Amino acid sequence: ITGPVGDNRRGVPVHSFFNPANFAGQTPAENQLIFTHEATLQATRAPVSKTPVWFEEGFADYVGLIHSTIPPSLANKNITAEVRAGRIPNALPSASDFDPTGQTLAHFNAQYEAARLACQLLADTYGQQTLIRIYEAVADGTTFEAALRHLTGSDLGRFIANWRSYIRHQAGRWESRERDPRGAERPSPNDDH
């Protein structure tokens, strides 16, 4: 977990805390993803920024998976299951979607995957530098919608429609690779566009 020490003011220290018991039974790649995710939250000072939870968590997962060897079908298994069940999100995840109480672990994890796919869509469509510029603008207090419009010319409604299509399309690709053992997966979900 990553959070501020003390209150949520911008100048307070941000620390990451790890429980070694949570890493037992995971692969080195899965552990690296967790460490990179939390380090990204710390480096961007996400817990004390104005960034919406979906954007900070999605961006941290996006960074964590850039050079990961975790196959796309595994990194996206929960959102793929949601799509298979006909549950494609209608809106970007809310802060309450990242609260694990009252939902299954699979649905909770799907929120992280959906948020990361929003970041991946931005990088795929406009380039990684634009994704970073949007993130920085939002962290400094600009709304996501205003930063998106200013830096890409797109609006939130169009972005969400494209994101929903992107999730549906990518989930179909990952699912077909699971069924076809000859379909070799690329190592990183961020390299598999």
Residue frames relative to the residue before (quaternion, step in Angstrom):
aa qw qx qy qz dx dy dz
I 1.0000 0.0000 0.0000 0.0000 0.00 0.00 0.00
T 0.1558 -0.7734 0.6096 0.0768 3.57 -1.08 0.79
G 0.2277 0.7760 -0.5618 0.1744 3.54 -0.86 0.94
P 0.6202 -0.5513 0.3989 0.3901 3.55 -1.26 0.22
V 0.3755 -0.6577 0.5939 0.2716 3.51 -1.27 0.45
G 0.7649 0.2196 -0.1959 0.5731 3.56 -0.42 1.19
D 0.7766 -0.3007 0.2286 0.5042 3.56 -0.99 -0.79
N 0.6322 -0.5773 0.3883 0.3411 3.58 -1.33 0.01
R 0.3173 0.7457 -0.5328 0.2436 3.62 1.05 0.53
R 0.6382 -0.5769 0.3639 0.3569 3.58 -1.16 0.63
G 0.7256 0.4731 -0.2682 0.4215 3.63 0.94 -0.65
V 0.5417 0.6357 -0.4118 0.3646 3.61 1.21 -0.17
P 0.5809 -0.5882 0.4237 0.3701 3.60 -1.15 0.54
V 0.2157 -0.7338 0.6313 0.1282 3.54 -1.21 0.67
H 0.0533 -0.8111 0.5823 -0.0180 3.58 -0.76 1.07
S 0.2779 -0.7117 0.6154 0.1939 3.52 -1.32 0.46
F 0.1273 -0.7780 0.6137 0.0441 3.55 -1.03 0.89
F 0.1051 -0.8018 0.5880 0.0161 3.54 -0.90 0.99
N 0.2451 -0.7364 0.6139 0.1444 3.54 -1.04 0.86
P 0.4154 -0.7449 0.4579 0.2508 3.62 -0.38 1.17
A 0.5952 0.5832 -0.3686 0.4120 3.60 1.07 -0.63
N 0.6335 0.5521 -0.3302 0.4299 3.60 1.13 -0.61
F 0.6809 0.4992 -0.2873 0.4523 3.59 1.21 -0.37
A 0.4773 0.6741 -0.4369 0.3562 3.58 1.26 -0.19
G 0.8225 0.2476 -0.1867 0.4768 3.55 -0.93 0.88
Q 0.6057 0.5314 -0.3729 0.4600 3.59 1.22 0.04
T 0.5380 -0.6068 0.4711 0.3471 3.54 -1.22 0.47
P 0.6434 -0.5009 0.3913 0.4267 3.61 -1.21 0.29
A 0.6344 0.5306 -0.3365 0.4503 3.62 1.01 -0.73
E 0.6530 0.4976 -0.3164 0.4752 3.59 0.99 -0.79
N 0.6457 0.5063 -0.3205 0.4733 3.59 0.98 -0.78
Q 0.6412 0.5230 -0.3272 0.4564 3.58 0.99 -0.82
L 0.6106 0.5462 -0.3468 0.4567 3.58 1.02 -0.76
I 0.6648 0.5013 -0.3102 0.4588 3.59 0.88 -0.90
F 0.6708 0.4938 -0.3036 0.4626 3.58 0.87 -0.92
T 0.6719 0.4881 -0.2999 0.4694 3.60 0.90 -0.89
H 0.6130 0.5496 -0.3385 0.4556 3.58 1.02 -0.80
E 0.7127 0.4460 -0.2632 0.4731 3.59 0.75 -1.04
A 0.6309 0.5231 -0.3355 0.4646 3.61 1.03 -0.71
T 0.6279 0.5239 -0.3330 0.4694 3.59 1.07 -0.70
L 0.6316 0.5182 -0.3312 0.4721 3.58 0.97 -0.82
Q 0.6698 0.4962 -0.2935 0.4680 3.55 0.99 -0.86
A 0.6847 0.5006 -0.2905 0.4430 3.60 0.85 -0.96
T 0.7218 0.4036 -0.2432 0.5069 3.59 1.06 -0.69
R 0.3545 -0.7578 0.4671 0.2863 3.56 1.36 -0.05
A 0.1057 0.8611 -0.4889 0.0909 3.54 1.16 0.72
P 0.6790 0.5135 -0.3358 0.4031 3.64 0.78 -0.84
V 0.7553 0.3215 -0.2092 0.5314 3.62 1.16 -0.38
S 0.5277 0.6104 -0.4247 0.4105 3.60 1.23 0.30
K 0.5685 -0.5848 0.4557 0.3566 3.54 -1.32 -0.04
T 0.3893 0.7517 -0.4515 0.2821 3.57 1.30 0.19
P 0.4749 -0.6464 0.5026 0.3226 3.62 -0.92 0.81
V 0.6299 -0.5680 0.3748 0.3745 3.57 -1.09 0.73
W 0.6417 0.5318 -0.3496 0.4280 3.62 0.86 -0.86
F 0.6888 0.4862 -0.2919 0.4517 3.59 0.95 -0.86
E 0.6691 0.4836 -0.3199 0.4649 3.61 0.91 -0.79
E 0.6879 0.4654 -0.2889 0.4761 3.61 0.93 -0.84
G 0.6566 0.5074 -0.3096 0.4643 3.59 0.97 -0.80
F 0.6505 0.5069 -0.3081 0.4744 3.57 1.00 -0.84
A 0.6509 0.5136 -0.3175 0.4603 3.59 0.95 -0.85
D 0.6605 0.4755 -0.3096 0.4917 3.60 1.00 -0.74
Y 0.6019 0.5547 -0.3524 0.4537 3.60 1.03 -0.76
V 0.6703 0.4764 -0.2917 0.4885 3.59 0.87 -0.95
G 0.6709 0.5305 -0.2970 0.4245 3.58 0.91 -0.90
L 0.7455 0.4056 -0.2189 0.4815 3.57 1.10 -0.61
I 0.3957 0.7453 -0.4752 0.2494 3.62 1.22 -0.15
H 0.8158 0.1650 -0.0703 0.5497 3.61 0.78 -0.96
S 0.3686 0.7578 -0.4667 0.2685 3.57 1.20 0.40
T 0.3818 -0.6966 0.5577 0.2409 3.54 -1.26 0.50
I 0.4148 0.6870 -0.4859 0.3463 3.58 1.26 0.17
P 0.4063 -0.7344 0.4783 0.2584 3.63 -0.63 1.04
P 0.6359 -0.5673 0.3671 0.3729 3.60 -1.09 0.69
S 0.6477 0.5232 -0.3482 0.4306 3.62 0.91 -0.77
L 0.6699 0.4655 -0.2998 0.4947 3.61 1.10 -0.59
A 0.6704 0.5092 -0.2976 0.4502 3.59 0.93 -0.88
N 0.7785 0.3020 -0.1406 0.5319 3.59 1.19 -0.52
K 0.3000 0.8123 -0.4711 0.1680 3.57 1.24 0.30
N 0.6813 0.5018 -0.3099 0.4335 3.61 0.97 -0.74
I 0.6667 0.4628 -0.3127 0.4935 3.61 0.95 -0.77
T 0.5955 0.5487 -0.3615 0.4622 3.60 1.11 -0.62
A 0.6485 0.5021 -0.3136 0.4785 3.60 0.97 -0.81
E 0.6230 0.5296 -0.3381 0.4659 3.60 1.03 -0.74
V 0.6547 0.5002 -0.3089 0.4751 3.59 0.93 -0.90
R 0.6354 0.5378 -0.3195 0.4527 3.58 0.94 -0.92
A 0.7089 0.4332 -0.2442 0.5002 3.59 1.09 -0.75
G 0.5584 -0.6397 0.3741 0.3728 3.60 1.28 0.14
R 0.5761 0.5876 -0.3721 0.4295 3.58 1.22 0.38
I 0.0830 0.7673 -0.6244 0.1201 3.56 0.20 1.30
P 0.4887 -0.6903 0.4304 0.3153 3.61 -0.71 0.98
N 0.3709 -0.7307 0.5372 0.1998 3.56 -1.12 0.77
A 0.7795 0.1510 -0.0696 0.6039 3.56 1.24 -0.44
L 0.6210 -0.5078 0.4293 0.4149 3.53 -1.28 0.36
P 0.5964 -0.6007 0.3756 0.3773 3.62 -0.97 0.74
S 0.3754 -0.7080 0.5554 0.2222 3.56 -1.09 0.78
A 0.6906 -0.4509 0.3488 0.4451 3.57 -1.27 0.18
S 0.6624 0.5130 -0.3156 0.4455 3.60 0.98 -0.77
D 0.5725 0.5850 -0.3845 0.4270 3.62 1.17 -0.40
F 0.6895 0.4507 -0.2724 0.4972 3.58 1.24 -0.40
D 0.5190 0.5641 -0.4316 0.4756 3.55 1.29 0.42
P 0.3516 -0.7933 0.4519 0.2070 3.61 -0.39 1.16
T 0.5530 0.6145 -0.4159 0.3788 3.62 1.15 -0.29
G 0.8252 0.2572 -0.1918 0.4648 3.53 -1.05 0.80
Q 0.7435 0.2945 -0.2385 0.5510 3.61 1.17 0.32
T 0.5802 -0.5757 0.4302 0.3833 3.56 -1.18 0.42
L 0.6231 -0.5397 0.4106 0.3898 3.55 -1.23 0.45
A 0.6325 0.5378 -0.3322 0.4477 3.59 1.01 -0.77
H 0.6696 0.4769 -0.3038 0.4815 3.61 0.92 -0.86
F 0.6159 0.5430 -0.3304 0.4656 3.59 1.03 -0.81
N 0.6876 0.4714 -0.2799 0.4761 3.60 0.87 -0.96
A 0.5988 0.5675 -0.3577 0.4375 3.60 1.10 -0.64
Q 0.5982 0.5622 -0.3654 0.4389 3.61 1.12 -0.59
Y 0.6382 0.5105 -0.3170 0.4812 3.58 1.03 -0.79
E 0.6655 0.5027 -0.3012 0.4623 3.55 0.93 -0.90
A 0.6513 0.5070 -0.3155 0.4682 3.60 0.95 -0.83
A 0.6474 0.5098 -0.3142 0.4715 3.59 0.99 -0.82
R 0.6507 0.5011 -0.3207 0.4719 3.59 0.96 -0.82
L 0.6517 0.5184 -0.3234 0.4495 3.58 0.97 -0.78
A 0.5824 0.5436 -0.3804 0.4696 3.60 1.14 -0.48
C 0.6604 0.4839 -0.2984 0.4905 3.59 1.00 -0.81
Q 0.6444 0.5182 -0.3209 0.4617 3.57 0.97 -0.82
L 0.6228 0.5331 -0.3347 0.4646 3.59 1.03 -0.77
L 0.6377 0.5178 -0.3291 0.4658 3.60 0.94 -0.84
A 0.6813 0.4813 -0.2899 0.4692 3.59 0.90 -0.91
D 0.6569 0.5130 -0.3122 0.4559 3.59 0.95 -0.83
T 0.7333 0.4450 -0.2317 0.4588 3.55 0.93 -0.93
Y 0.8333 0.2179 -0.0632 0.5040 3.59 0.81 -1.01
G 0.5819 -0.5771 0.3708 0.4370 3.58 1.27 -0.19
Q 0.6187 -0.5855 0.3908 0.3488 3.52 -1.17 0.69
Q 0.6342 0.5354 -0.3426 0.4401 3.61 0.99 -0.73
T 0.6361 0.5068 -0.3343 0.4762 3.60 1.05 -0.68
L 0.5962 0.5431 -0.3572 0.4712 3.58 1.03 -0.75
I 0.6767 0.4888 -0.2934 0.4659 3.59 0.85 -0.94
R 0.6555 0.5082 -0.3187 0.4587 3.61 0.93 -0.82
I 0.6273 0.5103 -0.3335 0.4847 3.59 1.03 -0.76
Y 0.6496 0.5212 -0.3193 0.4522 3.58 0.89 -0.93
E 0.6714 0.4977 -0.2982 0.4611 3.60 0.87 -0.91
A 0.6457 0.5157 -0.3233 0.4610 3.59 0.97 -0.81
V 0.6685 0.4902 -0.2980 0.4734 3.57 0.95 -0.88
A 0.6378 0.5280 -0.3272 0.4554 3.59 0.98 -0.81
D 0.6911 0.4654 -0.2672 0.4842 3.57 1.15 -0.63
G 0.7122 -0.4960 0.2456 0.4317 3.60 1.24 0.13
T 0.5141 0.6010 -0.4430 0.4221 3.61 1.23 -0.06
T 0.4810 -0.6434 0.4881 0.3412 3.61 -0.97 0.68
F 0.6234 -0.5325 0.4052 0.4045 3.56 -1.19 0.50
E 0.6562 0.5280 -0.3177 0.4355 3.57 0.89 -0.93
A 0.6754 0.4835 -0.2999 0.4691 3.61 0.92 -0.86
A 0.6548 0.4995 -0.3139 0.4725 3.60 0.97 -0.82
L 0.6275 0.5376 -0.3246 0.4602 3.57 0.99 -0.84
R 0.6801 0.4855 -0.2884 0.4675 3.58 0.84 -0.99
H 0.6892 0.4985 -0.2854 0.4416 3.58 0.85 -0.98
L 0.7877 0.3700 -0.1776 0.4595 3.59 0.84 -0.98
T 0.7890 0.2751 -0.1625 0.5248 3.61 1.18 -0.36
G 0.4293 -0.6938 0.4717 0.3343 3.58 1.16 -0.49
S 0.5674 0.5867 -0.3825 0.4331 3.59 1.28 -0.01
D 0.3091 -0.7174 0.5772 0.2380 3.56 -1.27 0.24
L 0.7042 -0.5002 0.3074 0.3993 3.54 -1.25 0.43
G 0.6447 0.5345 -0.3268 0.4381 3.61 0.91 -0.85
R 0.6696 0.4829 -0.2893 0.4845 3.57 0.93 -0.91
F 0.6393 0.5269 -0.3286 0.4537 3.58 1.00 -0.83
I 0.6708 0.4904 -0.3083 0.4630 3.60 0.86 -0.89
A 0.6303 0.5166 -0.3383 0.4705 3.61 0.99 -0.76
N 0.6663 0.4913 -0.2985 0.4750 3.60 0.95 -0.85
W 0.6301 0.5381 -0.3198 0.4595 3.58 1.06 -0.81
R 0.6495 0.5100 -0.3158 0.4672 3.59 0.93 -0.86
S 0.6537 0.4955 -0.3051 0.4838 3.60 0.99 -0.82
Y 0.6340 0.5408 -0.3148 0.4545 3.55 1.03 -0.86
I 0.6415 0.5107 -0.3183 0.4758 3.59 0.94 -0.87
R 0.6636 0.5075 -0.3038 0.4580 3.58 0.85 -0.98
H 0.6833 0.4919 -0.2839 0.4589 3.59 0.86 -0.98
Q 0.6908 0.4742 -0.2876 0.4640 3.59 0.82 -0.97
A 0.6283 0.5342 -0.3385 0.4531 3.60 0.96 -0.79
G 0.6364 0.5240 -0.3216 0.4659 3.59 1.01 -0.74
R 0.6456 0.5130 -0.3160 0.4692 3.57 1.02 -0.78
W 0.6791 0.4842 -0.2999 0.4631 3.60 0.87 -0.92
E 0.6567 0.5180 -0.3130 0.4499 3.55 0.98 -0.88
S 0.6607 0.5002 -0.3226 0.4574 3.61 0.92 -0.81
R 0.6316 0.5202 -0.3374 0.4654 3.61 1.07 -0.59
E 0.6105 0.5380 -0.3561 0.4595 3.58 1.09 -0.61
R 0.6991 0.4703 -0.2679 0.4672 3.59 1.02 -0.79
D 0.7405 0.3613 -0.2036 0.5288 3.60 1.12 -0.64
P 0.2767 -0.8009 0.5020 0.1733 3.61 -0.14 1.21
R 0.6104 0.5490 -0.3654 0.4387 3.64 1.16 -0.34
G 0.5982 0.5775 -0.3605 0.4227 3.62 1.21 -0.42
A 0.2071 -0.8035 0.5486 0.1027 3.55 -0.06 1.26
E 0.3360 -0.7475 0.5413 0.1881 3.52 -0.91 0.91
R 0.4432 -0.6379 0.5524 0.3026 3.50 -1.17 0.59
P 0.6199 -0.6216 0.3262 0.3506 3.59 -1.01 0.67
S 0.8170 0.2408 -0.1246 0.5090 3.62 0.91 -0.68
P 0.4913 -0.6574 0.4785 0.3124 3.60 -0.93 0.83
N 0.6609 0.4974 -0.3227 0.4602 3.61 1.10 -0.48
D 0.6407 0.4813 -0.3316 0.4979 3.59 1.26 -0.20
D 0.6787 0.4926 -0.2665 0.4751 3.58 1.26 -0.38
H 0.0719 0.8373 -0.5341 0.0924 3.54 0.23 1.25
